[in-house]
Amino acid sequence: MTQIIQLQDVSKKELFQHLENIIDRKLEPFTSLSKNEKLSIQEVADECDVTDLTVHNWIKKGYIKAFKIGRRVYIKRVHLDEALKEVKSLKYRR
């Protein structure tokens, strides 16, 4: 699917703004994850490509904040993202 678009009298700034809007619309389904989304231990393990036991150990060590509803343990998406950011920053620190 090839489309040829001719641009006339469009400034560089307007072109970049238009391209940014197109890219934002295309990426919106991937970036619209709810910040209050609750993830189970299994979902976090699958996302991080580790075992359930590893996620439980991370919670015990305080790397990830978790909460219980009944007997089930959940992790908020925000807390997982924060924990992963901290790990990345420590990895590159000297």
PDB file of N, CA, C and O in Angstrom:
ATOM      1  N   MET A   1       0.847  -1.166   0.000  1.00  0.00           N
ATOM      2  CA  MET A   1       0.000   0.000   0.000  1.00  0.00           C
ATOM      3  C   MET A   1       0.894   1.232   0.000  1.00  0.00           C
ATOM      4  O   MET A   1       1.427   1.617   1.041  1.00  0.00           O
ATOM      5  N   THR A   2       1.053   1.828  -1.127  1.00  0.00           N
ATOM      6  CA  THR A   2       1.907   2.992  -1.278  1.00  0.00           C
ATOM      7  C   THR A   2       1.057   4.206  -1.602  1.00  0.00           C
ATOM      8  O   THR A   2       0.227   4.183  -2.510  1.00  0.00           O
ATOM      9  N   GLN A   3       1.278   5.246  -0.853  1.00  0.00           N
ATOM     10  CA  GLN A   3       0.578   6.495  -1.101  1.00  0.00           C
ATOM     11  C   GLN A   3       1.604   7.586  -1.335  1.00  0.00           C
ATOM     12  O   GLN A   3       2.602   7.683  -0.621  1.00  0.00           O
ATOM     13  N   ILE A   4       1.352   8.388  -2.321  1.00  0.00           N
ATOM     14  CA  ILE A   4       2.228   9.513  -2.607  1.00  0.00           C
ATOM     15  C   ILE A   4       1.478  10.779  -2.215  1.00  0.00           C
ATOM     16  O   ILE A   4       0.360  11.027  -2.665  1.00  0.00           O
ATOM     17  N   ILE A   5       2.114  11.562  -1.376  1.00  0.00           N
ATOM     18  CA  ILE A   5       1.500  12.790  -0.896  1.00  0.00           C
ATOM     19  C   ILE A   5       2.390  13.949  -1.300  1.00  0.00           C
ATOM     20  O   ILE A   5       3.596  13.942  -1.049  1.00  0.00           O
ATOM     21  N   GLN A   6       1.792  14.928  -1.918  1.00  0.00           N
ATOM     22  CA  GLN A   6       2.541  16.118  -2.296  1.00  0.00           C
ATOM     23  C   GLN A   6       2.230  17.226  -1.297  1.00  0.00           C
ATOM     24  O   GLN A   6       1.073  17.482  -0.965  1.00  0.00           O
ATOM     25  N   LEU A   7       3.265  17.859  -0.837  1.00  0.00           N
ATOM     26  CA  LEU A   7       3.103  18.932   0.138  1.00  0.00           C
ATOM     27  C   LEU A   7       3.483  20.252  -0.507  1.00  0.00           C
ATOM     28  O   LEU A   7       4.538  20.385  -1.127  1.00  0.00           O
ATOM     29  N   GLN A   8       2.607  21.210  -0.347  1.00  0.00           N
ATOM     30  CA  GLN A   8       2.890  22.539  -0.862  1.00  0.00           C
ATOM     31  C   GLN A   8       2.579  23.553   0.225  1.00  0.00           C
ATOM     32  O   GLN A   8       1.563  23.454   0.912  1.00  0.00           O
ATOM     33  N   ASP A   9       3.445  24.507   0.368  1.00  0.00           N
ATOM     34  CA  ASP A   9       3.261  25.593   1.329  1.00  0.00           C
ATOM     35  C   ASP A   9       3.040  25.078   2.757  1.00  0.00           C
ATOM     36  O   ASP A   9       2.186  25.593   3.478  1.00  0.00           O
ATOM     37  N   VAL A  10       3.802  24.072   3.156  1.00  0.00           N
ATOM     38  CA  VAL A  10       3.738  23.556   4.515  1.00  0.00           C
ATOM     39  C   VAL A  10       5.101  23.763   5.155  1.00  0.00           C
ATOM     40  O   VAL A  10       6.129  23.351   4.618  1.00  0.00           O
ATOM     41  N   SER A  11       5.088  24.406   6.306  1.00  0.00           N
ATOM     42  CA  SER A  11       6.360  24.644   6.977  1.00  0.00           C
ATOM     43  C   SER A  11       6.850  23.357   7.637  1.00  0.00           C
ATOM     44  O   SER A  11       6.096  22.402   7.824  1.00  0.00           O
ATOM     45  N   LYS A  12       8.104  23.363   7.974  1.00  0.00           N
ATOM     46  CA  LYS A  12       8.705  22.209   8.632  1.00  0.00           C
ATOM     47  C   LYS A  12       8.023  21.933   9.971  1.00  0.00           C
ATOM     48  O   LYS A  12       7.785  20.780  10.328  1.00  0.00           O
ATOM     49  N   LYS A  13       7.715  22.988  10.701  1.00  0.00           N
ATOM     50  CA  LYS A  13       7.069  22.851  12.002  1.00  0.00           C
ATOM     51  C   LYS A  13       5.675  22.240  11.857  1.00  0.00           C
ATOM     52  O   LYS A  13       5.299  21.367  12.639  1.00  0.00           O
ATOM     53  N   GLU A  14       4.913  22.685  10.875  1.00  0.00           N
ATOM     54  CA  GLU A  14       3.569  22.145  10.645  1.00  0.00           C
ATOM     55  C   GLU A  14       3.630  20.673  10.242  1.00  0.00           C
ATOM     56  O   GLU A  14       2.806  19.867  10.672  1.00  0.00           O
ATOM     57  N   LEU A  15       4.608  20.336   9.417  1.00  0.00           N
ATOM     58  CA  LEU A  15       4.764  18.946   8.998  1.00  0.00           C
ATOM     59  C   LEU A  15       5.087  18.052  10.193  1.00  0.00           C
ATOM     60  O   LEU A  15       4.500  16.978  10.329  1.00  0.00           O
ATOM     61  N   PHE A  16       6.003  18.471  11.056  1.00  0.00           N
ATOM     62  CA  PHE A  16       6.344  17.679  12.237  1.00  0.00           C
ATOM     63  C   PHE A  16       5.151  17.544  13.178  1.00  0.00           C
ATOM     64  O   PHE A  16       4.924  16.475  13.744  1.00  0.00           O
ATOM     65  N   GLN A  17       4.390  18.623  13.345  1.00  0.00           N
ATOM     66  CA  GLN A  17       3.207  18.569  14.211  1.00  0.00           C
ATOM     67  C   GLN A  17       2.187  17.570  13.663  1.00  0.00           C
ATOM     68  O   GLN A  17       1.596  16.800  14.420  1.00  0.00           O
ATOM     69  N   HIS A  18       1.989  17.587  12.361  1.00  0.00           N
ATOM     70  CA  HIS A  18       1.049  16.656  11.727  1.00  0.00           C
ATOM     71  C   HIS A  18       1.527  15.206  11.895  1.00  0.00           C
ATOM     72  O   HIS A  18       0.725  14.320  12.189  1.00  0.00           O
ATOM     73  N   LEU A  19       2.807  14.969  11.713  1.00  0.00           N
ATOM     74  CA  LEU A  19       3.351  13.622  11.882  1.00  0.00           C
ATOM     75  C   LEU A  19       3.242  13.155  13.339  1.00  0.00           C
ATOM     76  O   LEU A  19       2.924  11.993  13.592  1.00  0.00           O
ATOM     77  N   GLU A  20       3.496  14.034  14.275  1.00  0.00           N
ATOM     78  CA  GLU A  20       3.359  13.678  15.693  1.00  0.00           C
ATOM     79  C   GLU A  20       1.917  13.295  16.016  1.00  0.00           C
ATOM     80  O   GLU A  20       1.683  12.336  16.752  1.00  0.00           O
ATOM     81  N   ASN A  21       0.957  14.029  15.477  1.00  0.00           N
ATOM     82  CA  ASN A  21      -0.455  13.714  15.720  1.00  0.00           C
ATOM     83  C   ASN A  21      -0.814  12.352  15.156  1.00  0.00           C
ATOM     84  O   ASN A  21      -1.543  11.594  15.796  1.00  0.00           O
ATOM     85  N   ILE A  22      -0.323  12.031  13.990  1.00  0.00           N
ATOM     86  CA  ILE A  22      -0.599  10.730  13.374  1.00  0.00           C
ATOM     87  C   ILE A  22       0.010   9.609  14.211  1.00  0.00           C
ATOM     88  O   ILE A  22      -0.642   8.596  14.467  1.00  0.00           O
ATOM     89  N   ILE A  23       1.250   9.790  14.635  1.00  0.00           N
ATOM     90  CA  ILE A  23       1.933   8.769  15.438  1.00  0.00           C
ATOM     91  C   ILE A  23       1.220   8.591  16.775  1.00  0.00           C
ATOM     92  O   ILE A  23       1.041   7.463  17.232  1.00  0.00           O
ATOM     93  N   ASP A  24       0.811   9.690  17.407  1.00  0.00           N
ATOM     94  CA  ASP A  24       0.098   9.596  18.688  1.00  0.00           C
ATOM     95  C   ASP A  24      -1.205   8.828  18.545  1.00  0.00           C
ATOM     96  O   ASP A  24      -1.546   8.021  19.410  1.00  0.00           O
ATOM     97  N   ARG A  25      -1.939   9.069  17.461  1.00  0.00           N
ATOM     98  CA  ARG A  25      -3.196   8.337  17.244  1.00  0.00           C
ATOM     99  C   ARG A  25      -2.953   6.848  17.047  1.00  0.00           C
ATOM    100  O   ARG A  25      -3.732   6.021  17.522  1.00  0.00           O
ATOM    101  N   LYS A  26      -1.875   6.504  16.346  1.00  0.00           N
ATOM    102  CA  LYS A  26      -1.576   5.094  16.099  1.00  0.00           C
ATOM    103  C   LYS A  26      -1.100   4.382  17.365  1.00  0.00           C
ATOM    104  O   LYS A  26      -1.382   3.198  17.545  1.00  0.00           O
ATOM    105  N   LEU A  27      -0.387   5.082  18.239  1.00  0.00           N
ATOM    106  CA  LEU A  27       0.160   4.470  19.455  1.00  0.00           C
ATOM    107  C   LEU A  27      -0.791   4.515  20.648  1.00  0.00           C
ATOM    108  O   LEU A  27      -0.520   3.897  21.677  1.00  0.00           O
ATOM    109  N   GLU A  28      -1.889   5.230  20.521  1.00  0.00           N
ATOM    110  CA  GLU A  28      -2.807   5.395  21.645  1.00  0.00           C
ATOM    111  C   GLU A  28      -3.293   4.086  22.259  1.00  0.00           C
ATOM    112  O   GLU A  28      -3.342   3.997  23.486  1.00  0.00           O
ATOM    113  N   PRO A  29      -3.656   3.059  21.477  1.00  0.00           N
ATOM    114  CA  PRO A  29      -4.100   1.813  22.116  1.00  0.00           C
ATOM    115  C   PRO A  29      -3.029   1.160  22.990  1.00  0.00           C
ATOM    116  O   PRO A  29      -3.355   0.465  23.952  1.00  0.00           O
ATOM    117  N   PHE A  30      -1.772   1.374  22.666  1.00  0.00           N
ATOM    118  CA  PHE A  30      -0.690   0.754  23.423  1.00  0.00           C
ATOM    119  C   PHE A  30      -0.318   1.554  24.659  1.00  0.00           C
ATOM    120  O   PHE A  30       0.203   0.988  25.621  1.00  0.00           O
ATOM    121  N   THR A  31      -0.570   2.844  24.657  1.00  0.00           N
ATOM    122  CA  THR A  31      -0.171   3.689  25.770  1.00  0.00           C
ATOM    123  C   THR A  31      -1.328   4.028  26.700  1.00  0.00           C
ATOM    124  O   THR A  31      -1.132   4.738  27.686  1.00  0.00           O
ATOM    125  N   SER A  32      -2.511   3.541  26.412  1.00  0.00           N
ATOM    126  CA  SER A  32      -3.677   3.908  27.208  1.00  0.00           C
ATOM    127  C   SER A  32      -3.933   2.922  28.346  1.00  0.00           C
ATOM    128  O   SER A  32      -5.076   2.751  28.770  1.00  0.00           O
ATOM    129  N   LEU A  33      -2.890   2.279  28.838  1.00  0.00           N
ATOM    130  CA  LEU A  33      -3.055   1.375  29.974  1.00  0.00           C
ATOM    131  C   LEU A  33      -3.451   2.177  31.203  1.00  0.00           C
ATOM    132  O   LEU A  33      -2.914   3.254  31.462  1.00  0.00           O
ATOM    133  N   SER A  34      -4.380   1.644  31.940  1.00  0.00           N
ATOM    134  CA  SER A  34      -4.866   2.320  33.128  1.00  0.00           C
ATOM    135  C   SER A  34      -3.787   2.311  34.209  1.00  0.00           C
ATOM    136  O   SER A  34      -3.173   1.278  34.475  1.00  0.00           O
ATOM    137  N   LYS A  35      -3.563   3.456  34.821  1.00  0.00           N
ATOM    138  CA  LYS A  35      -2.565   3.547  35.885  1.00  0.00           C
ATOM    139  C   LYS A  35      -3.034   2.836  37.146  1.00  0.00           C
ATOM    140  O   LYS A  35      -2.211   2.422  37.963  1.00  0.00           O
ATOM    141  N   ASN A  36      -4.349   2.687  37.314  1.00  0.00           N
ATOM    142  CA  ASN A  36      -4.894   2.009  38.489  1.00  0.00           C
ATOM    143  C   ASN A  36      -5.188   0.543  38.216  1.00  0.00           C
ATOM    144  O   ASN A  36      -5.855  -0.120  39.011  1.00  0.00           O
ATOM    145  N   GLU A  37      -4.700   0.044  37.113  1.00  0.00           N
ATOM    146  CA  GLU A  37      -4.942  -1.352  36.758  1.00  0.00           C
ATOM    147  C   GLU A  37      -4.307  -2.272  37.795  1.00  0.00           C
ATOM    148  O   GLU A  37      -3.156  -2.081  38.187  1.00  0.00           O
ATOM    149  N   LYS A  38      -5.068  -3.271  38.234  1.00  0.00           N
ATOM    150  CA  LYS A  38      -4.560  -4.243  39.204  1.00  0.00           C
ATOM    151  C   LYS A  38      -4.031  -5.447  38.443  1.00  0.00           C
ATOM    152  O   LYS A  38      -4.704  -5.988  37.566  1.00  0.00           O
ATOM    153  N   LEU A  39      -2.822  -5.856  38.787  1.00  0.00           N
ATOM    154  CA  LEU A  39      -2.208  -7.024  38.158  1.00  0.00           C
ATOM    155  C   LEU A  39      -2.036  -8.114  39.202  1.00  0.00           C
ATOM    156  O   LEU A  39      -1.646  -7.844  40.338  1.00  0.00           O
ATOM    157  N   SER A  40      -2.327  -9.336  38.812  1.00  0.00           N
ATOM    158  CA  SER A  40      -2.101 -10.460  39.720  1.00  0.00           C
ATOM    159  C   SER A  40      -0.620 -10.830  39.696  1.00  0.00           C
ATOM    160  O   SER A  40       0.141 -10.334  38.865  1.00  0.00           O
ATOM    161  N   ILE A  41      -0.227 -11.695  40.607  1.00  0.00           N
ATOM    162  CA  ILE A  41       1.160 -12.158  40.662  1.00  0.00           C
ATOM    163  C   ILE A  41       1.534 -12.828  39.338  1.00  0.00           C
ATOM    164  O   ILE A  41       2.626 -12.611  38.812  1.00  0.00           O
ATOM    165  N   GLN A  42       0.633 -13.633  38.811  1.00  0.00           N
ATOM    166  CA  GLN A  42       0.898 -14.354  37.559  1.00  0.00           C
ATOM    167  C   GLN A  42       1.072 -13.387  36.389  1.00  0.00           C
ATOM    168  O   GLN A  42       1.948 -13.584  35.546  1.00  0.00           O
ATOM    169  N   GLU A  43       0.243 -12.346  36.334  1.00  0.00           N
ATOM    170  CA  GLU A  43       0.358 -11.371  35.244  1.00  0.00           C
ATOM    171  C   GLU A  43       1.681 -10.619  35.312  1.00  0.00           C
ATOM    172  O   GLU A  43       2.310 -10.374  34.283  1.00  0.00           O
ATOM    173  N   VAL A  44       2.102 -10.256  36.507  1.00  0.00           N
ATOM    174  CA  VAL A  44       3.393  -9.572  36.672  1.00  0.00           C
ATOM    175  C   VAL A  44       4.531 -10.514  36.284  1.00  0.00           C
ATOM    176  O   VAL A  44       5.481 -10.106  35.616  1.00  0.00           O
ATOM    177  N   ALA A  45       4.431 -11.766  36.704  1.00  0.00           N
ATOM    178  CA  ALA A  45       5.472 -12.747  36.366  1.00  0.00           C
ATOM    179  C   ALA A  45       5.560 -12.937  34.853  1.00  0.00           C
ATOM    180  O   ALA A  45       6.658 -12.993  34.300  1.00  0.00           O
ATOM    181  N   ASP A  46       4.425 -13.035  34.188  1.00  0.00           N
ATOM    182  CA  ASP A  46       4.434 -13.188  32.729  1.00  0.00           C
ATOM    183  C   ASP A  46       5.013 -11.961  32.045  1.00  0.00           C
ATOM    184  O   ASP A  46       5.772 -12.082  31.083  1.00  0.00           O
ATOM    185  N   GLU A  47       4.656 -10.777  32.538  1.00  0.00           N
ATOM    186  CA  GLU A  47       5.134  -9.541  31.928  1.00  0.00           C
ATOM    187  C   GLU A  47       6.644  -9.362  32.108  1.00  0.00           C
ATOM    188  O   GLU A  47       7.328  -8.871  31.210  1.00  0.00           O
ATOM    189  N   CYS A  48       7.155  -9.763  33.271  1.00  0.00           N
ATOM    190  CA  CYS A  48       8.589  -9.612  33.561  1.00  0.00           C
ATOM    191  C   CYS A  48       9.397 -10.842  33.163  1.00  0.00           C
ATOM    192  O   CYS A  48      10.623 -10.843  33.263  1.00  0.00           O
ATOM    193  N   ASP A  49       8.717 -11.873  32.718  1.00  0.00           N
ATOM    194  CA  ASP A  49       9.355 -13.111  32.278  1.00  0.00           C
ATOM    195  C   ASP A  49      10.153 -13.758  33.414  1.00  0.00           C
ATOM    196  O   ASP A  49      11.301 -14.168  33.241  1.00  0.00           O
ATOM    197  N   VAL A  50       9.503 -13.835  34.586  1.00  0.00           N
ATOM    198  CA  VAL A  50      10.085 -14.497  35.756  1.00  0.00           C
ATOM    199  C   VAL A  50       9.022 -15.434  36.341  1.00  0.00           C
ATOM    200  O   VAL A  50       7.901 -15.507  35.839  1.00  0.00           O
ATOM    201  N   THR A  51       9.391 -16.141  37.397  1.00  0.00           N
ATOM    202  CA  THR A  51       8.441 -17.058  38.033  1.00  0.00           C
ATOM    203  C   THR A  51       7.610 -16.323  39.092  1.00  0.00           C
ATOM    204  O   THR A  51       7.937 -15.210  39.502  1.00  0.00           O
ATOM    205  N   ASP A  52       6.530 -16.978  39.519  1.00  0.00           N
ATOM    206  CA  ASP A  52       5.689 -16.419  40.581  1.00  0.00           C
ATOM    207  C   ASP A  52       6.486 -16.220  41.865  1.00  0.00           C
ATOM    208  O   ASP A  52       6.311 -15.223  42.565  1.00  0.00           O
ATOM    209  N   LEU A  53       7.355 -17.167  42.165  1.00  0.00           N
ATOM    210  CA  LEU A  53       8.163 -17.099  43.382  1.00  0.00           C
ATOM    211  C   LEU A  53       9.060 -15.860  43.378  1.00  0.00           C
ATOM    212  O   LEU A  53       9.249 -15.230  44.419  1.00  0.00           O
ATOM    213  N   THR A  54       9.602 -15.515  42.238  1.00  0.00           N
ATOM    214  CA  THR A  54      10.446 -14.324  42.132  1.00  0.00           C
ATOM    215  C   THR A  54       9.638 -13.071  42.455  1.00  0.00           C
ATOM    216  O   THR A  54      10.114 -12.191  43.172  1.00  0.00           O
ATOM    217  N   VAL A  55       8.421 -12.989  41.928  1.00  0.00           N
ATOM    218  CA  VAL A  55       7.570 -11.826  42.212  1.00  0.00           C
ATOM    219  C   VAL A  55       7.243 -11.764  43.698  1.00  0.00           C
ATOM    220  O   VAL A  55       7.264 -10.683  44.287  1.00  0.00           O
ATOM    221  N   HIS A  56       6.940 -12.907  44.314  1.00  0.00           N
ATOM    222  CA  HIS A  56       6.692 -12.934  45.762  1.00  0.00           C
ATOM    223  C   HIS A  56       7.924 -12.462  46.527  1.00  0.00           C
ATOM    224  O   HIS A  56       7.792 -11.728  47.507  1.00  0.00           O
ATOM    225  N   ASN A  57       9.110 -12.865  46.103  1.00  0.00           N
ATOM    226  CA  ASN A  57      10.344 -12.421  46.765  1.00  0.00           C
ATOM    227  C   ASN A  57      10.540 -10.917  46.613  1.00  0.00           C
ATOM    228  O   ASN A  57      10.970 -10.253  47.556  1.00  0.00           O
ATOM    229  N   TRP A  58      10.230 -10.369  45.435  1.00  0.00           N
ATOM    230  CA  TRP A  58      10.342  -8.925  45.219  1.00  0.00           C
ATOM    231  C   TRP A  58       9.423  -8.172  46.175  1.00  0.00           C
ATOM    232  O   TRP A  58       9.790  -7.130  46.716  1.00  0.00           O
ATOM    233  N   ILE A  59       8.216  -8.718  46.375  1.00  0.00           N
ATOM    234  CA  ILE A  59       7.266  -8.082  47.288  1.00  0.00           C
ATOM    235  C   ILE A  59       7.791  -8.145  48.722  1.00  0.00           C
ATOM    236  O   ILE A  59       7.728  -7.151  49.446  1.00  0.00           O
ATOM    237  N   LYS A  60       8.309  -9.302  49.138  1.00  0.00           N
ATOM    238  CA  LYS A  60       8.835  -9.453  50.504  1.00  0.00           C
ATOM    239  C   LYS A  60      10.014  -8.519  50.764  1.00  0.00           C
ATOM    240  O   LYS A  60      10.152  -7.969  51.856  1.00  0.00           O
ATOM    241  N   LYS A  61      10.865  -8.345  49.746  1.00  0.00           N
ATOM    242  CA  LYS A  61      12.037  -7.477  49.896  1.00  0.00           C
ATOM    243  C   LYS A  61      11.674  -5.999  49.787  1.00  0.00           C
ATOM    244  O   LYS A  61      12.499  -5.134  50.082  1.00  0.00           O
ATOM    245  N   GLY A  62      10.447  -5.706  49.366  1.00  0.00           N
ATOM    246  CA  GLY A  62      10.002  -4.314  49.279  1.00  0.00           C
ATOM    247  C   GLY A  62      10.301  -3.653  47.958  1.00  0.00           C
ATOM    248  O   GLY A  62      10.171  -2.434  47.846  1.00  0.00           O
ATOM    249  N   TYR A  63      10.694  -4.402  46.960  1.00  0.00           N
ATOM    250  CA  TYR A  63      10.975  -3.820  45.650  1.00  0.00           C
ATOM    251  C   TYR A  63       9.691  -3.371  44.962  1.00  0.00           C
ATOM    252  O   TYR A  63       9.687  -2.378  44.234  1.00  0.00           O
ATOM    253  N   ILE A  64       8.599  -4.104  45.193  1.00  0.00           N
ATOM    254  CA  ILE A  64       7.311  -3.793  44.585  1.00  0.00           C
ATOM    255  C   ILE A  64       6.273  -3.705  45.700  1.00  0.00           C
ATOM    256  O   ILE A  64       6.216  -4.567  46.577  1.00  0.00           O
ATOM    257  N   LYS A  65       5.449  -2.652  45.655  1.00  0.00           N
ATOM    258  CA  LYS A  65       4.358  -2.526  46.617  1.00  0.00           C
ATOM    259  C   LYS A  65       3.194  -3.390  46.145  1.00  0.00           C
ATOM    260  O   LYS A  65       2.872  -3.417  44.957  1.00  0.00           O
ATOM    261  N   ALA A  66       2.575  -4.088  47.075  1.00  0.00           N
ATOM    262  CA  ALA A  66       1.443  -4.946  46.747  1.00  0.00           C
ATOM    263  C   ALA A  66       0.363  -4.774  47.810  1.00  0.00           C
ATOM    264  O   ALA A  66       0.621  -4.258  48.898  1.00  0.00           O
ATOM    265  N   PHE A  67      -0.841  -5.211  47.480  1.00  0.00           N
ATOM    266  CA  PHE A  67      -1.938  -5.166  48.437  1.00  0.00           C
ATOM    267  C   PHE A  67      -2.799  -6.408  48.261  1.00  0.00           C
ATOM    268  O   PHE A  67      -2.770  -7.070  47.223  1.00  0.00           O
ATOM    269  N   LYS A  68      -3.559  -6.703  49.296  1.00  0.00           N
ATOM    270  CA  LYS A  68      -4.387  -7.907  49.281  1.00  0.00           C
ATOM    271  C   LYS A  68      -5.855  -7.539  49.198  1.00  0.00           C
ATOM    272  O   LYS A  68      -6.308  -6.552  49.777  1.00  0.00           O
ATOM    273  N   ILE A  69      -6.580  -8.359  48.466  1.00  0.00           N
ATOM    274  CA  ILE A  69      -8.034  -8.329  48.477  1.00  0.00           C
ATOM    275  C   ILE A  69      -8.435  -9.762  48.810  1.00  0.00           C
ATOM    276  O   ILE A  69      -8.348 -10.659  47.972  1.00  0.00           O
ATOM    277  N   GLY A  70      -8.871  -9.953  50.032  1.00  0.00           N
ATOM    278  CA  GLY A  70      -9.128 -11.314  50.492  1.00  0.00           C
ATOM    279  C   GLY A  70      -7.811 -12.047  50.635  1.00  0.00           C
ATOM    280  O   GLY A  70      -6.908 -11.598  51.342  1.00  0.00           O
ATOM    281  N   ARG A  71      -7.709 -13.180  49.960  1.00  0.00           N
ATOM    282  CA  ARG A  71      -6.467 -13.954  50.001  1.00  0.00           C
ATOM    283  C   ARG A  71      -5.596 -13.709  48.780  1.00  0.00           C
ATOM    284  O   ARG A  71      -4.505 -14.270  48.673  1.00  0.00           O
ATOM    285  N   ARG A  72      -6.058 -12.892  47.878  1.00  0.00           N
ATOM    286  CA  ARG A  72      -5.312 -12.648  46.632  1.00  0.00           C
ATOM    287  C   ARG A  72      -4.429 -11.413  46.752  1.00  0.00           C
ATOM    288  O   ARG A  72      -4.788 -10.431  47.402  1.00  0.00           O
ATOM    289  N   VAL A  73      -3.275 -11.487  46.116  1.00  0.00           N
ATOM    290  CA  VAL A  73      -2.310 -10.390  46.142  1.00  0.00           C
ATOM    291  C   VAL A  73      -2.322  -9.712  44.781  1.00  0.00           C
ATOM    292  O   VAL A  73      -2.260 -10.370  43.742  1.00  0.00           O
ATOM    293  N   TYR A  74      -2.403  -8.386  44.803  1.00  0.00           N
ATOM    294  CA  TYR A  74      -2.415  -7.607  43.564  1.00  0.00           C
ATOM    295  C   TYR A  74      -1.349  -6.528  43.614  1.00  0.00           C
ATOM    296  O   TYR A  74      -0.923  -6.091  44.684  1.00  0.00           O
ATOM    297  N   ILE A  75      -0.931  -6.113  42.431  1.00  0.00           N
ATOM    298  CA  ILE A  75       0.067  -5.056  42.290  1.00  0.00           C
ATOM    299  C   ILE A  75      -0.498  -4.036  41.317  1.00  0.00           C
ATOM    300  O   ILE A  75      -0.986  -4.394  40.246  1.00  0.00           O
ATOM    301  N   LYS A  76      -0.431  -2.757  41.694  1.00  0.00           N
ATOM    302  CA  LYS A  76      -0.900  -1.717  40.783  1.00  0.00           C
ATOM    303  C   LYS A  76       0.133  -1.509  39.678  1.00  0.00           C
ATOM    304  O   LYS A  76       1.337  -1.634  39.902  1.00  0.00           O
ATOM    305  N   ARG A  77      -0.353  -1.194  38.506  1.00  0.00           N
ATOM    306  CA  ARG A  77       0.520  -0.952  37.347  1.00  0.00           C
ATOM    307  C   ARG A  77       1.520   0.157  37.663  1.00  0.00           C
ATOM    308  O   ARG A  77       2.681   0.073  37.261  1.00  0.00           O
ATOM    309  N   VAL A  78       1.088   1.190  38.372  1.00  0.00           N
ATOM    310  CA  VAL A  78       1.974   2.311  38.710  1.00  0.00           C
ATOM    311  C   VAL A  78       3.156   1.834  39.543  1.00  0.00           C
ATOM    312  O   VAL A  78       4.296   2.234  39.305  1.00  0.00           O
ATOM    313  N   HIS A  79       2.876   0.975  40.523  1.00  0.00           N
ATOM    314  CA  HIS A  79       3.946   0.492  41.394  1.00  0.00           C
ATOM    315  C   HIS A  79       4.922  -0.403  40.634  1.00  0.00           C
ATOM    316  O   HIS A  79       6.127  -0.366  40.884  1.00  0.00           O
ATOM    317  N   LEU A  80       4.405  -1.198  39.716  1.00  0.00           N
ATOM    318  CA  LEU A  80       5.287  -2.033  38.906  1.00  0.00           C
ATOM    319  C   LEU A  80       6.179  -1.178  38.015  1.00  0.00           C
ATOM    320  O   LEU A  80       7.381  -1.422  37.911  1.00  0.00           O
ATOM    321  N   ASP A  81       5.589  -0.178  37.376  1.00  0.00           N
ATOM    322  CA  ASP A  81       6.374   0.709  36.512  1.00  0.00           C
ATOM    323  C   ASP A  81       7.458   1.445  37.296  1.00  0.00           C
ATOM    324  O   ASP A  81       8.585   1.587  36.821  1.00  0.00           O
ATOM    325  N   GLU A  82       7.117   1.912  38.498  1.00  0.00           N
ATOM    326  CA  GLU A  82       8.105   2.593  39.341  1.00  0.00           C
ATOM    327  C   GLU A  82       9.253   1.661  39.708  1.00  0.00           C
ATOM    328  O   GLU A  82      10.418   2.056  39.676  1.00  0.00           O
ATOM    329  N   ALA A  83       8.919   0.430  40.055  1.00  0.00           N
ATOM    330  CA  ALA A  83       9.954  -0.538  40.435  1.00  0.00           C
ATOM    331  C   ALA A  83      10.863  -0.839  39.247  1.00  0.00           C
ATOM    332  O   ALA A  83      12.079  -0.947  39.411  1.00  0.00           O
ATOM    333  N   LEU A  84      10.296  -0.974  38.075  1.00  0.00           N
ATOM    334  CA  LEU A  84      11.114  -1.265  36.894  1.00  0.00           C
ATOM    335  C   LEU A  84      11.996  -0.077  36.521  1.00  0.00           C
ATOM    336  O   LEU A  84      13.118  -0.268  36.052  1.00  0.00           O
ATOM    337  N   LYS A  85      11.507   1.142  36.720  1.00  0.00           N
ATOM    338  CA  LYS A  85      12.324   2.331  36.440  1.00  0.00           C
ATOM    339  C   LYS A  85      13.518   2.391  37.386  1.00  0.00           C
ATOM    340  O   LYS A  85      14.627   2.732  36.974  1.00  0.00           O
ATOM    341  N   GLU A  86      13.285   2.057  38.657  1.00  0.00           N
ATOM    342  CA  GLU A  86      14.379   2.072  39.635  1.00  0.00           C
ATOM    343  C   GLU A  86      15.445   1.046  39.284  1.00  0.00           C
ATOM    344  O   GLU A  86      16.637   1.320  39.423  1.00  0.00           O
ATOM    345  N   VAL A  87      15.032  -0.123  38.835  1.00  0.00           N
ATOM    346  CA  VAL A  87      15.981  -1.170  38.460  1.00  0.00           C
ATOM    347  C   VAL A  87      16.809  -0.718  37.276  1.00  0.00           C
ATOM    348  O   VAL A  87      18.021  -0.935  37.251  1.00  0.00           O
ATOM    349  N   LYS A  88      16.177  -0.093  36.294  1.00  0.00           N
ATOM    350  CA  LYS A  88      16.914   0.378  35.120  1.00  0.00           C
ATOM    351  C   LYS A  88      17.912   1.458  35.497  1.00  0.00           C
ATOM    352  O   LYS A  88      19.029   1.476  34.981  1.00  0.00           O
ATOM    353  N   SER A  89      17.518   2.370  36.402  1.00  0.00           N
ATOM    354  CA  SER A  89      18.431   3.447  36.773  1.00  0.00           C
ATOM    355  C   SER A  89      19.609   2.903  37.585  1.00  0.00           C
ATOM    356  O   SER A  89      20.727   3.398  37.447  1.00  0.00           O
ATOM    357  N   LEU A  90      19.379   1.901  38.422  1.00  0.00           N
ATOM    358  CA  LEU A  90      20.475   1.318  39.189  1.00  0.00           C
ATOM    359  C   LEU A  90      21.425   0.524  38.293  1.00  0.00           C
ATOM    360  O   LEU A  90      22.621   0.446  38.573  1.00  0.00           O
ATOM    361  N   LYS A  91      20.908  -0.053  37.236  1.00  0.00           N
ATOM    362  CA  LYS A  91      21.717  -0.853  36.335  1.00  0.00           C
ATOM    363  C   LYS A  91      22.789  -0.017  35.652  1.00  0.00           C
ATOM    364  O   LYS A  91      23.904  -0.484  35.422  1.00  0.00           O
ATOM    365  N   TYR A  92      22.440   1.227  35.330  1.00  0.00           N
ATOM    366  CA  TYR A  92      23.371   2.066  34.576  1.00  0.00           C
ATOM    367  C   TYR A  92      24.155   3.020  35.469  1.00  0.00           C
ATOM    368  O   TYR A  92      24.968   3.797  34.967  1.00  0.00           O
ATOM    369  N   ARG A  93      23.933   2.979  36.766  1.00  0.00           N
ATOM    370  CA  ARG A  93      24.666   3.835  37.683  1.00  0.00           C
ATOM    371  C   ARG A  93      26.032   3.219  37.959  1.00  0.00           C
ATOM    372  O   ARG A  93      26.154   1.998  38.061  1.00  0.00           O
ATOM    373  N   ARG A  94      27.045   4.044  38.079  1.00  0.00           N
ATOM    374  CA  ARG A  94      28.385   3.557  38.399  1.00  0.00           C
ATOM    375  C   ARG A  94      28.765   3.911  39.791  1.00  0.00           C
ATOM    376  O   ARG A  94      29.865   3.580  40.234  1.00  0.00           O
TER     377      ARG A  94
END
